[in-house]
Amino acid sequence: GRIIRSIGLIGEAPALTPRQSYLAMTCTMLDSLDDCELELIALAAIPEHQYQHLPIVDVLEDPGIWAIPDGGCNSSCHSRAWRNTAQQKLARTGRGYMGYFQSLDTKTFSGLGENKSTCSGRYTFPAAWRVHNPNTGRYKTQYCPISSNEITEGHSPLLIGTDLMKQLRFVIDYDTGTVCQKIGDETLEMPMARAKGSKLIVIKVSDLDMFERRCPRLLERFDE
Protein backbone atom coordinates (compact mmCIF):
# COMPACT_ATOMS: atom_id res chain seq x y z
CA GLY A 1 0.00 0.00 0.00
CA ARG A 2 0.90 3.70 -0.14
CA ILE A 3 1.97 5.53 3.02
CA ILE A 4 -0.16 8.67 3.41
CA ARG A 5 0.85 9.85 6.89
CA SER A 6 3.84 9.45 9.19
CA ILE A 7 4.49 10.72 12.70
CA GLY A 8 7.99 10.86 14.29
CA LEU A 9 8.22 10.51 18.05
CA ILE A 10 11.21 10.45 20.42
CA GLY A 11 10.89 8.55 23.67
CA GLU A 12 11.38 5.27 25.46
CA ALA A 13 10.86 2.24 23.28
CA PRO A 14 8.62 -0.48 24.73
CA ALA A 15 9.82 -4.01 25.52
CA LEU A 16 13.48 -3.57 24.55
CA THR A 17 15.89 -6.38 25.32
CA PRO A 18 19.11 -5.77 27.34
CA ARG A 19 21.09 -5.73 24.10
CA GLN A 20 19.10 -2.76 22.83
CA SER A 21 19.24 0.93 23.58
CA TYR A 22 16.83 2.59 25.97
CA LEU A 23 16.11 5.45 23.58
CA ALA A 24 14.56 5.02 20.18
CA MET A 25 12.78 6.96 17.48
CA THR A 26 9.35 5.59 16.69
CA CYS A 27 7.62 6.22 13.37
CA THR A 28 3.94 5.28 12.95
CA MET A 29 2.64 4.96 9.39
CA LEU A 30 -0.97 4.65 8.27
CA ASP A 31 -1.54 2.48 5.22
CA SER A 32 -4.08 3.89 2.77
CA LEU A 33 -5.61 0.53 1.88
CA ASP A 34 -6.24 -1.26 5.17
CA ASP A 35 -5.55 1.46 7.76
CA CYS A 36 -2.90 -0.79 9.31
CA GLU A 37 -0.38 1.02 11.51
CA LEU A 38 3.25 -0.05 11.22
CA GLU A 39 5.75 0.92 13.92
CA LEU A 40 9.44 1.25 13.09
CA ILE A 41 12.02 1.61 15.88
CA ALA A 42 15.48 3.06 15.19
CA LEU A 43 17.83 2.07 18.01
CA ALA A 44 20.77 4.19 19.10
CA ALA A 45 24.24 2.60 18.94
CA ILE A 46 25.44 2.03 22.52
CA PRO A 47 28.05 -0.77 22.39
CA GLU A 48 28.50 -1.08 26.17
CA HIS A 49 25.00 -2.57 26.40
CA GLN A 50 25.78 -5.30 23.85
CA TYR A 51 26.68 -8.91 24.54
CA GLN A 52 26.82 -8.58 28.31
CA HIS A 53 26.60 -12.37 28.57
CA LEU A 54 30.22 -12.53 27.37
CA PRO A 55 33.16 -12.02 29.77
CA ILE A 56 35.74 -9.25 29.27
CA VAL A 57 39.28 -10.31 28.35
CA ASP A 58 42.50 -8.36 27.78
CA VAL A 59 43.63 -9.94 24.52
CA LEU A 60 47.29 -8.93 25.03
CA GLU A 61 47.67 -9.74 28.74
CA ASP A 62 45.55 -12.90 28.87
CA PRO A 63 47.63 -16.11 28.59
CA GLY A 64 45.41 -17.31 25.75
CA ILE A 65 45.60 -16.19 22.13
CA TRP A 66 42.49 -14.32 21.05
CA ALA A 67 41.44 -13.12 17.62
CA ILE A 68 38.74 -10.76 16.34
CA PRO A 69 36.43 -12.25 13.68
CA ASP A 70 36.00 -9.33 11.30
CA GLY A 71 33.45 -9.60 8.49
CA GLY A 72 34.62 -6.22 7.18
CA CYS A 73 38.19 -7.44 6.60
CA ASN A 74 38.85 -9.43 3.43
CA SER A 75 42.48 -10.33 4.23
CA SER A 76 43.39 -11.60 7.70
CA CYS A 77 46.13 -9.56 9.36
CA HIS A 78 47.87 -8.73 12.63
CA SER A 79 50.48 -6.31 13.94
CA ARG A 80 54.12 -7.25 14.57
CA ALA A 81 53.62 -6.34 18.22
CA TRP A 82 50.78 -8.87 18.46
CA ARG A 83 52.92 -11.58 16.84
CA ASN A 84 55.75 -11.04 19.33
CA THR A 85 53.29 -11.41 22.21
CA ALA A 86 51.62 -14.45 20.62
CA GLN A 87 54.96 -16.23 20.20
CA GLN A 88 55.75 -15.75 23.87
CA LYS A 89 52.37 -17.28 24.77
CA LEU A 90 52.85 -20.18 22.36
CA ALA A 91 56.27 -20.95 23.83
CA ARG A 92 54.56 -21.54 27.20
CA THR A 93 51.81 -23.70 25.71
CA GLY A 94 51.97 -27.46 25.41
CA ARG A 95 55.30 -28.61 24.01
CA GLY A 96 56.11 -25.03 23.08
CA TYR A 97 55.09 -23.75 19.67
CA MET A 98 56.50 -20.68 17.97
CA GLY A 99 55.07 -20.79 14.48
CA TYR A 100 57.15 -19.31 11.68
CA PHE A 101 57.40 -15.98 9.90
CA GLN A 102 57.88 -15.73 6.13
CA SER A 103 59.29 -12.47 4.83
CA LEU A 104 57.68 -11.14 1.68
CA ASP A 105 58.18 -8.12 -0.54
CA THR A 106 57.10 -5.10 1.48
CA LYS A 107 53.80 -3.56 0.45
CA THR A 108 52.46 -0.24 1.71
CA PHE A 109 48.80 0.71 1.55
CA SER A 110 46.49 3.31 3.02
CA GLY A 111 45.15 2.76 6.50
CA LEU A 112 42.65 4.84 8.44
CA GLY A 113 42.83 8.57 7.71
CA GLU A 114 46.30 9.59 6.62
CA ASN A 115 48.00 6.58 8.23
CA LYS A 116 49.97 4.11 6.15
CA SER A 117 50.24 0.39 6.81
CA THR A 118 53.18 -1.78 5.76
CA CYS A 119 52.76 -5.51 5.13
CA SER A 120 56.12 -7.25 5.58
CA GLY A 121 55.25 -10.96 5.47
CA ARG A 122 53.06 -13.76 6.76
CA TYR A 123 52.99 -15.47 10.14
CA THR A 124 51.75 -19.05 10.47
CA PHE A 125 51.08 -20.65 13.83
CA PRO A 126 49.28 -23.75 15.14
CA ALA A 127 45.81 -23.07 16.50
CA ALA A 128 43.31 -25.23 18.36
CA TRP A 129 39.96 -24.56 20.00
CA ARG A 130 37.01 -26.35 21.53
CA VAL A 131 33.60 -25.85 19.96
CA HIS A 132 30.43 -26.46 21.93
CA ASN A 133 27.09 -27.87 20.85
CA PRO A 134 24.52 -25.97 22.97
CA ASN A 135 21.86 -28.58 22.19
CA THR A 136 23.78 -31.65 23.36
CA GLY A 137 26.32 -30.03 25.68
CA ARG A 138 29.14 -31.90 23.94
CA TYR A 139 32.48 -30.45 22.83
CA LYS A 140 34.72 -31.06 19.84
CA THR A 141 38.40 -30.13 19.56
CA GLN A 142 39.39 -28.42 16.31
CA TYR A 143 42.86 -27.60 15.07
CA CYS A 144 44.55 -26.04 12.05
CA PRO A 145 47.44 -23.75 11.16
CA ILE A 146 46.44 -20.11 10.80
CA SER A 147 48.29 -17.81 8.39
CA SER A 148 47.91 -14.05 8.57
CA ASN A 149 49.52 -11.00 6.97
CA GLU A 150 51.83 -9.07 9.28
CA ILE A 151 51.53 -5.28 9.55
CA THR A 152 54.65 -3.52 10.82
CA GLU A 153 52.86 -0.64 12.53
CA GLY A 154 50.50 -0.51 15.48
CA HIS A 155 49.30 -2.99 18.09
CA SER A 156 46.29 -4.56 16.35
CA PRO A 157 45.44 -8.10 17.43
CA LEU A 158 44.81 -10.82 14.90
CA LEU A 159 41.85 -9.98 12.65
CA ILE A 160 40.32 -13.10 11.15
CA GLY A 161 38.96 -11.81 7.86
CA THR A 162 36.51 -13.28 5.41
CA ASP A 163 39.32 -15.24 3.71
CA LEU A 164 39.85 -17.42 6.79
CA MET A 165 36.23 -17.25 7.96
CA LYS A 166 35.11 -18.88 4.72
CA GLN A 167 37.73 -21.64 4.94
CA LEU A 168 36.96 -22.33 8.60
CA ARG A 169 33.20 -21.93 8.05
CA PHE A 170 32.83 -19.33 10.79
CA VAL A 171 29.48 -17.54 11.12
CA ILE A 172 28.91 -14.42 13.25
CA ASP A 173 25.44 -13.84 14.69
CA TYR A 174 25.43 -10.19 15.76
CA ASP A 175 21.92 -10.51 17.18
CA THR A 176 22.83 -13.12 19.80
CA GLY A 177 26.53 -12.24 20.04
CA THR A 178 27.80 -15.68 19.08
CA VAL A 179 30.46 -16.96 16.71
CA CYS A 180 29.82 -20.45 15.39
CA GLN A 181 31.69 -22.94 13.26
CA LYS A 182 29.85 -25.22 10.86
CA ILE A 183 31.13 -28.79 11.00
CA GLY A 184 29.17 -31.15 8.77
CA ASP A 185 25.51 -30.49 9.53
CA GLU A 186 26.26 -29.13 13.01
CA THR A 187 26.58 -25.47 14.04
CA LEU A 188 28.87 -25.27 17.08
CA GLU A 189 29.76 -22.29 19.28
CA MET A 190 33.33 -21.00 19.53
CA PRO A 191 34.93 -19.97 22.86
CA MET A 192 34.05 -16.27 23.01
CA ALA A 193 34.57 -13.10 25.05
CA ARG A 194 34.59 -9.30 24.62
CA ALA A 195 37.85 -7.42 24.19
CA LYS A 196 38.75 -5.03 27.00
CA GLY A 197 38.32 -1.45 25.81
CA SER A 198 36.72 -1.96 22.39
CA LYS A 199 34.15 -4.55 23.62
CA LEU A 200 34.49 -6.32 20.26
CA ILE A 201 33.70 -10.04 20.13
CA VAL A 202 36.87 -12.16 20.26
CA ILE A 203 37.44 -15.91 19.98
CA LYS A 204 40.11 -18.05 21.64
CA VAL A 205 42.31 -20.09 19.29
CA SER A 206 45.01 -21.44 21.61
CA ASP A 207 43.60 -24.51 23.42
CA LEU A 208 46.77 -26.41 22.52
CA ASP A 209 47.05 -28.16 25.89
CA MET A 210 43.61 -29.66 25.33
CA PHE A 211 44.60 -30.60 21.78
CA GLU A 212 47.67 -32.47 23.02
CA ARG A 213 45.60 -34.46 25.51
CA ARG A 214 42.76 -35.23 23.11
CA CYS A 215 44.63 -35.74 19.82
CA PRO A 216 48.14 -37.09 20.60
CA ARG A 217 48.33 -38.95 17.29
CA LEU A 218 48.06 -35.70 15.36
CA LEU A 219 50.90 -33.86 17.10
CA GLU A 220 53.37 -34.58 14.29
CA ARG A 221 51.26 -32.46 11.97
CA PHE A 222 52.18 -29.40 14.03
CA ASP A 223 55.86 -30.14 13.38
CA GLU A 224 55.52 -30.03 9.61
C-alpha angles and dihedrals in degrees: 000000000000120000109232102172137024131182123197118210132178118208147092114327116228124243098002118172122234089260091061133078122260093227124062142162113238122203120190117198127191115214114221095218106047103009089238114161117221120196120206120191121200109199123210117238108250107157096186089070093055128100096355089163088074122082122239117248133183100228093202100042099038113096090232126079112245130188134192115234102220119188089185093060117080097186120046113235146163139187124259089241090057092049092052090052093045092053091053090052093047091051088060094046124092112314090348119270125198105172118211137266122221116201116222136181107291115253125190123200138166118279129184114327111332094338121120126214125207121206109204104171147310130288120207122191137165114260133188134174141170118241121202131216104214091197098055100021090230126135133216126198115226128189140178141141114266121210121195137172114254120228115202097211132065135009102272115153121228111299112203102210132195091275092067095030090061093048093046092040094234118172124192118208105196091183095062097024096239134134114207136186121215112224113176106311093336127098108207130186122243123223102269143184140154121262116245110252102007095046088215118155112261132185129212116237103171108081089131095140089058090046092054092051096044102037109030092151091062097053093099089065089067089057094057 
